[in-house]
C-alpha cells in the first residue's frame, strides 16, 4: 500500500483538477451543448490549465525557480499560484462565461478564491496542501452538479470522497504535509465552493 499511495499524488495533482471538473460538468450537462462545443470547451480548459502551466513549470525549473513537480518549498509556490490566478481569470472572462456555462464559471471562481487564499497564506508562512485544496473543491462541485442536473451518481461521489482520504494519506506518506496543512488545504478548497453554491444551485 505504501508503494501505491504516492500514485494518488500524481493522479490527482492540482494541475489536472480543472480538466476533471470540466469533464464531469460536460458529462452531466446533457441539455443544450453540442458535442463539438463540449470538445471545444474541454480543449480550452486543458490548454489553459494543463499545457500552459506545464510549459511554465519547465521554464521555471530550467532557471532554478522550482526544483520539484510537487513544489514542496513554500517560497517556490508563489510564482505558480500567481500564474494560476491569471489563467483562471482569463478563463472566466473569455471562455467559461457566466451566461453560457454558469455552473462551471462558479467552479472556477471558487478555484480562483481558493488560489488567492493559498497565495496569501504563504506570506504568513502558512503552507496549505494544494492537493487537498484541489480534490476537495472537485468533490464539492461534483456533488453540487449531480444535484443540479438531477443525475444519480452515488458511485462517483463515493469514489471522490474516498479519493480525498487517499490523497491525504498519499501526502503524509510522501512526507509532503502535516495533518494541519492537509486540513487547511481541505478547507481552502471546499469552503469557497460551498459559499458560491448559493449563487447557482
C-alpha positions as CSV (number, residue, x, y, z in Angstrom):
1,X,0.0,0.0,0.0
2,X,2.9,2.3,0.7
3,X,4.1,2.0,-2.8
4,X,0.6,2.6,-4.3
5,X,-0.3,5.7,-2.2
6,X,2.1,8.1,-3.8
7,X,0.4,7.4,-7.2
8,X,-2.6,9.4,-5.9
9,X,-0.5,12.5,-5.5
10,X,0.2,12.3,-9.3
11,X,-3.2,11.2,-10.5
12,X,-4.9,14.0,-8.5
13,X,-2.2,16.6,-9.0
14,X,-3.8,20.1,-8.8
15,X,-2.9,20.7,-12.4
16,X,-5.4,18.1,-13.6
17,X,-8.3,19.0,-11.4
18,X,-9.8,21.8,-13.5
19,X,-9.9,19.4,-16.5
20,X,-11.5,16.7,-14.4
21,X,-14.2,19.2,-13.2
22,X,-14.9,20.3,-16.7
23,X,-15.3,16.6,-17.8
24,X,-17.8,16.0,-15.1
25,X,-19.7,19.1,-15.9
26,X,-19.8,18.3,-19.6
27,X,-20.9,14.7,-18.9
28,X,-23.7,15.7,-16.6
29,X,-24.9,18.6,-18.6
30,X,-26.9,16.9,-21.4
31,X,-29.3,19.8,-22.1
32,X,-28.1,22.1,-24.9
33,X,-24.4,21.6,-25.5
34,X,-23.4,20.0,-28.9
35,X,-20.5,17.5,-28.9
36,X,-18.4,20.0,-30.9
37,X,-18.9,22.7,-28.3
38,X,-18.1,20.3,-25.5
39,X,-14.9,19.3,-27.2
40,X,-14.0,23.0,-27.7
41,X,-14.7,23.9,-24.1
42,X,-12.6,21.0,-22.8
43,X,-9.8,21.8,-25.1
44,X,-9.7,25.4,-23.9
45,X,-9.6,24.3,-20.3
46,X,-6.8,21.7,-20.9
47,X,-4.7,24.2,-22.8
48,X,-5.0,27.0,-20.2
49,X,-4.9,24.9,-17.0
50,X,-2.7,22.0,-18.0
51,X,-0.5,22.7,-21.0
52,X,0.5,26.3,-20.3
53,X,1.3,25.6,-16.6
54,X,3.5,22.6,-17.7
55,X,5.4,24.8,-20.1
56,X,5.9,27.5,-17.4
57,X,7.0,24.8,-15.0
58,X,9.6,23.6,-17.4
59,X,10.8,27.2,-17.8
60,X,10.9,27.8,-14.0
61,X,12.7,24.5,-13.4
62,X,15.3,25.4,-16.1
63,X,16.1,28.7,-14.4
64,X,16.2,27.1,-11.0
65,X,13.0,28.7,-9.5
66,X,11.4,25.3,-8.9
67,X,13.1,22.0,-8.1
68,X,10.2,19.6,-8.0
69,X,6.8,18.9,-9.7
70,X,5.2,18.9,-6.2
71,X,6.7,22.3,-5.3
72,X,7.4,21.4,-1.7
73,X,9.2,24.6,-0.8
74,X,6.9,27.4,0.4
75,X,8.9,30.2,-1.3
76,X,8.7,28.3,-4.7
77,X,4.9,28.2,-4.6
78,X,4.3,32.0,-5.1
79,X,5.0,32.2,-8.8
80,X,2.9,29.1,-9.8
81,X,0.0,30.4,-7.7
82,X,0.2,33.8,-9.2
83,X,0.2,32.3,-12.7
84,X,-2.7,30.1,-11.8
85,X,-4.7,33.2,-10.7
86,X,-4.1,34.9,-14.0
87,X,-5.0,31.8,-16.1
88,X,-8.3,31.3,-14.2
89,X,-9.2,35.0,-14.6
90,X,-8.5,34.5,-18.4
91,X,-10.9,31.5,-18.4
92,X,-13.8,33.1,-16.6
93,X,-13.6,36.4,-18.6
94,X,-13.0,35.0,-22.1
95,X,-14.2,31.4,-22.2
96,X,-16.1,30.0,-19.3
97,X,-18.6,32.8,-19.0
98,X,-21.4,33.1,-16.6
99,X,-24.1,33.5,-19.3
100,X,-23.0,30.3,-21.2
101,X,-21.6,27.9,-18.6
102,X,-22.8,29.3,-15.2
103,X,-22.1,26.2,-13.1
104,X,-18.5,25.8,-14.4
105,X,-18.0,29.5,-14.2
106,X,-18.7,29.5,-10.5
107,X,-16.4,26.5,-10.0
108,X,-13.6,28.4,-11.5
109,X,-14.5,31.5,-9.4
110,X,-14.3,29.2,-6.3
111,X,-10.9,27.9,-7.6
112,X,-9.7,31.5,-8.0
113,X,-10.7,32.4,-4.5
114,X,-9.0,29.2,-3.1
115,X,-5.8,30.0,-5.0
116,X,-5.8,33.6,-3.8
117,X,-6.2,32.4,-0.2
118,X,-3.5,29.8,-0.6
119,X,-1.2,32.5,-2.0
120,X,-1.9,35.0,0.8
121,X,-1.3,32.2,3.4
122,X,2.2,31.9,2.0
123,X,3.0,35.4,3.1
124,X,2.0,34.4,6.6
125,X,4.3,31.4,6.2
126,X,1.3,29.0,6.2
127,X,1.6,26.1,3.9
128,X,-1.7,24.6,2.7
129,X,-1.9,21.3,0.8
130,X,-2.7,22.3,-2.8
131,X,-3.6,18.6,-3.5
132,X,-6.3,18.7,-0.8
133,X,-7.5,22.1,-1.9
134,X,-8.0,20.8,-5.4
135,X,-9.6,17.4,-4.6
136,X,-12.0,18.8,-2.0
137,X,-13.1,21.6,-4.4
138,X,-13.7,18.9,-7.1
139,X,-15.7,16.8,-4.7
140,X,-18.0,19.6,-3.6
141,X,-18.5,20.6,-7.3
142,X,-19.4,17.1,-8.5
143,X,-21.9,16.7,-5.6
144,X,-23.4,20.0,-6.5
145,X,-23.8,19.5,-10.2
146,X,-25.2,16.0,-9.6
147,X,-27.9,17.6,-7.6
148,X,-28.3,20.5,-10.0
149,X,-28.7,18.2,-13.1
150,X,-30.5,15.5,-11.0
151,X,-28.0,12.9,-12.1
152,X,-27.7,9.8,-10.0
153,X,-24.1,9.1,-9.4
154,X,-23.6,7.7,-5.9
155,X,-20.6,5.6,-7.0
156,X,-18.7,8.6,-8.5
157,X,-19.4,10.7,-5.4
158,X,-18.3,7.9,-3.1
159,X,-15.2,7.4,-5.1
160,X,-14.3,11.1,-4.9
161,X,-14.9,11.1,-1.1
162,X,-12.6,8.1,-0.9
163,X,-10.1,9.9,-3.1
164,X,-9.9,12.7,-0.5
165,X,-8.7,10.2,2.0
166,X,-6.3,8.6,-0.4
167,X,-4.8,11.9,-1.5
168,X,-4.3,12.9,2.2
169,X,-2.7,9.6,3.0
170,X,-0.5,9.9,0.0
171,X,0.8,13.4,1.0
172,X,1.5,12.1,4.5
173,X,3.3,9.0,3.1
174,X,5.4,11.2,1.0
175,X,6.2,13.5,4.0
176,X,4.9,16.4,2.0
177,X,2.5,17.8,4.6
178,X,1.4,17.7,8.2
179,X,-2.1,17.0,9.3
180,X,-2.7,20.7,9.9
181,X,-1.6,21.6,6.3
182,X,-3.9,18.9,4.9
183,X,-6.9,20.3,6.9
184,X,-6.1,23.9,5.8
185,X,-6.0,22.7,2.2
186,X,-9.2,20.9,2.5
187,X,-10.9,24.0,4.0
188,X,-9.5,26.4,1.4
189,X,-10.8,24.2,-1.4
190,X,-14.2,23.2,-0.1
191,X,-15.4,26.4,1.6
192,X,-15.3,28.8,-1.4
193,X,-17.2,26.2,-3.5
194,X,-19.8,25.8,-0.8
195,X,-20.3,29.5,-0.4
196,X,-20.7,30.0,-4.2
197,X,-23.4,27.3,-4.3
198,X,-25.9,29.8,-3.1
199,X,-25.4,31.7,-6.3
200,X,-26.2,28.9,-8.7
201,X,-27.5,25.7,-7.1
